[in-house]
Amino acid sequence: MPSGTLMTVSSELRTYDDYPTSSIDPEAPTESATVVGDVLVEFNRDGAVLREVRLLDVLDPFRTASSPTVGGAFGNQCRLLRRA
């Protein structure tokens, strides 16, 4: 990164109740499910974590292919967002 910090992609597991059992059938039943989410981690050269962005906090984990509009969000495409 221009500031000399480093960024990596990690992951986390979260359990959600009433999660869709199908990504294409909106009428499918729901059940408890564990979802894997990306976590963007910025740290300095000493290894101290400066900030984390948990994508499950930013994106709707219940959005599936049966949602009206579907896009993709992939943590391997990091873009520098300047802080105000």
Helices and strands as residue ranges (DSSP letters): E 6-20, E 30-43, E 49-54, H 55-58
